[in-house]
Each structure stands twice: as C-alpha cells, then as structure tokens.
C-alpha cells in the first residue's frame, strides 16, 4: 500500500540533490557569526575552499586572522552536528605533496576555547601528542588564502 501525504508533508521532494560526481570540500565553512565572535576579532573573509572538481572555489567565512599561514575559522562540525572552531595552518604535513590548509587542533565548540588553545601554544606542535600531524607552514598565494 502506498502512503499519500498532503501537499507539503513530504519534505524530501524539496531537498536539493547533490550530483554524484561533485565532491564535498574538506571543511564546510560557516559564514554566520555571533556577536561574541565579532567581539573576539572574527571577521568575514573570502577564503579558498577547493574541492576535487573545483580547485578555485571560494566562500565567505567567519575568520580570526593570526598570520598569513594561520587562521581560526568557524566550521560545521559534522561529528556533533553543530558549529565549531578550528585552527588551520597552510603548509605541508608528512607524506603530503602539495601545501594545503590543515587543521592543527581539534574542533572546539566555542571560539574562546579555540583562541585559548592557540594562545597557550598547544597547536601544531612538532613533537606533539600525535592526534593531528605537524604542519610545516608555507606562504599561501592569493588564490590559496
């Protein structure tokens, strides 16, 4: 027996469908920013968000600028289905052929926690805990930032 739903009840009909050959970016950046984020120094920036099929893809995201090769960005944390904050370093990790933006800290649920971790020098340790790889920083080009 086929179930019939009144108009508007079956929301799956309206959901966007992603093409099979299109690839998701490594990080899903969020452009939404809270007042607390702004007070802490986050600003809207257009940054690179390449995928396998679109190397030059750019998006607007909430970014805390540390230096040219380091930033903290607001991302979607899929593991917990919530926004999060992660410190990224542009560079080369072991067994990588080309530089890219790599997470050098775990994703924090709060901007203050991410900033505190960076300020206390707990990110991107060469002989660190082994959770995340050490990234040798490089200068990104304008297309890569």
C-alpha positions in Angstrom: 0.0 0.0 0.0 1.3 3.4 -1.0 1.2 6.2 1.7 -0.1 9.5 0.5 1.0 12.7 2.1 -0.9 16.0 1.9 1.0 18.8 0.0 3.9 20.0 2.0 4.1 17.0 4.3 6.8 15.1 2.4 9.8 17.4 2.6 12.1 15.0 0.8 10.7 16.2 -2.5 12.0 19.7 -1.9 15.5 18.8 -0.7 18.4 19.7 -3.1 20.2 16.7 -4.6 24.0 16.8 -5.0 25.4 15.5 -8.2 27.3 12.2 -7.8 30.5 13.5 -9.4 30.6 16.6 -7.4 32.9 16.4 -4.3 32.5 17.9 -0.9 35.2 20.3 0.4 37.3 19.1 3.3 36.0 21.8 5.6 32.4 23.2 5.5 33.0 26.8 6.4 30.2 28.8 8.1 29.6 32.5 7.2 27.3 33.1 10.2 29.0 35.0 13.1 27.8 35.7 16.6 28.2 39.0 18.4 30.7 37.2 20.7 32.7 36.1 17.6 32.9 39.6 16.3 33.9 40.9 19.7 36.8 38.3 19.9 38.1 39.5 16.5 36.5 37.3 13.9 35.7 39.0 10.6 34.0 37.9 7.3 36.7 36.9 4.8 36.6 35.3 1.4 38.7 32.2 1.6 39.6 29.3 -0.6 37.5 26.1 -0.2 38.7 23.8 -3.0 37.1 20.5 -3.9 38.4 17.8 -6.2 36.3 19.1 -9.1 36.6 22.9 -8.4 40.1 23.9 -7.3 39.4 27.6 -7.4 36.2 27.6 -5.3 35.9 30.4 -2.8 33.5 31.0 0.1 32.8 33.7 2.7 33.5 32.5 6.2 34.0 33.8 9.8 37.8 34.0 10.2 40.2 35.1 13.0 43.4 36.1 11.3 46.5 35.0 13.2 49.1 35.5 10.4 49.4 34.8 6.7 49.7 31.0 7.2 47.5 30.6 10.3 43.8 31.3 11.0 41.0 30.1 13.2 37.8 29.6 11.2 34.2 28.8 12.1 33.3 25.4 10.5 30.5 22.9 10.6 31.4 20.1 13.0 29.7 17.0 11.4 30.6 14.7 14.3 28.5 16.7 16.7 26.1 18.4 14.2 27.0 21.9 15.4 29.2 24.9 14.6 32.8 24.6 15.7 36.1 26.5 15.6 39.4 25.1 14.3 42.9 26.5 13.9 44.2 25.9 10.4 47.8 26.2 9.2 48.7 26.4 5.5 51.6 24.2 4.7 52.9 20.7 4.2 52.5 17.8 6.6 54.3 14.5 6.4 53.5 12.4 3.3 51.9 15.4 1.5 52.9 16.5 -2.0 51.5 20.0 -2.0 50.6 22.5 0.7 47.0 23.0 1.8 45.0 24.2 4.8 45.3 21.6 7.5 43.7 21.5 10.9 46.3 21.7 13.7 43.9 21.5 16.6 40.7 19.6 17.4 37.5 21.4 16.6 36.2 23.3 19.6 32.6 24.1 20.2 33.4 27.6 21.5 35.6 30.4 19.9 37.1 31.2 23.3 38.4 27.7 23.7 40.0 27.7 20.2 41.6 31.0 20.9 42.9 29.9 24.3 44.4 26.8 22.8 46.3 28.8 20.2 47.4 31.5 22.7 48.7 28.8 25.1 50.9 27.3 22.3 49.1 24.0 22.2 48.5 23.9 18.5 50.8 22.5 15.7 53.5 21.0 18.0 56.3 19.4 16.1 56.7 16.7 18.8 53.1 16.9 20.0 50.6 14.4 21.1 50.2 12.8 17.7 46.5 13.4 17.3 47.0 15.9 14.4 50.0 16.0 12.1 52.6 18.8 12.4 52.3 21.2 9.5 55.4 23.0 8.2 54.0 26.4 7.4 54.2 27.9 3.9 53.0 31.2 2.5 49.8 30.8 0.5 49.2 32.6 -2.7 46.2 34.9 -3.0 44.2 32.1 -4.7 45.0 29.7 -1.8 44.1 32.0 1.0 
